[in-house]
Amino acid sequence: MKTIRVSSRESDRGLTIVCEDDGMGIPTEDKKRLFTKGFGKNTGLGLFLSREILAITGITITENGIPGKGARFEISVPKGAYRFTGNGEK
C-alpha cells in the first residue's frame, strides 16, 4: 500500500465519507464476515464495534473495494446528523 485517500461528498440524503487505499484489498470470501464479531487477526472486535457504535447514531459503514486493487470504506451519515463549521479555509 502506498496511498490512502479520504474524501467526502454531500448529497440530498446526507454525507458520505470515503476512506480508500491502493493495497491488496479485502478478499471476496472475507467481505461477508468483515464486520462480524470475532473476525479478524487480533481481537476480532475492531470493525464489529465500529459498525455497532456508528449504528447507534444512524450512521452506516460498508466496504466496497475491489480485491487486489484496494480497500474502500464508505461511511454514510444521514442528513441532519452532521454539520460544517468555519468557512473551509486553512
Buried (B, 14 or more C-beta within 10 A) or exposed (E): EEEEEEEEEEEEEBBBBBBBBBBEBBEEEBBEBBBEBEBBEEEBEEBBEBBEEBEEEEBBBEBEBEBEEBBBBBBBBEEEEBEEEEEEEE
